[in-house]
């Protein structure tokens, strides 16, 4: 079941990344919307509504989840910069953005702002 649950394997967290690793992580995040767009381009509704495993999310749900997660990451990162004592608010994973609203969020201001903030905090300037 783990091969179905984690088709590309479990996420290997990197503890104490180097500056170069951090830069690669940020670049990978910056490339994600275009790679995702290319991966789903031309797919029909039947393909988009197919779960990736029995009982799992459909491809459409995964894409929307990524957009929601991107926006939440941006909001949390921004709050972390603006407020010193947040008290570790938990993300409500059961509350989701309406489909139409989340459809293009990963290529919206939230994504580019996240990348800009990440570069700025890491390197002092964006690219």
Protein Blocks (a to p, Z undefined) as FASTA:
>chain_A
ZZmmmmnopadddehiafklmmmmmmmmmmmmmmmmmmmgopafklmmpcfbehiacfkl
mmmmmmmmmmmmmmmmmmmmmpmbloppacdfkbccdfklmmmmmmmmklmmmmmmmmmm
mnopaZZ
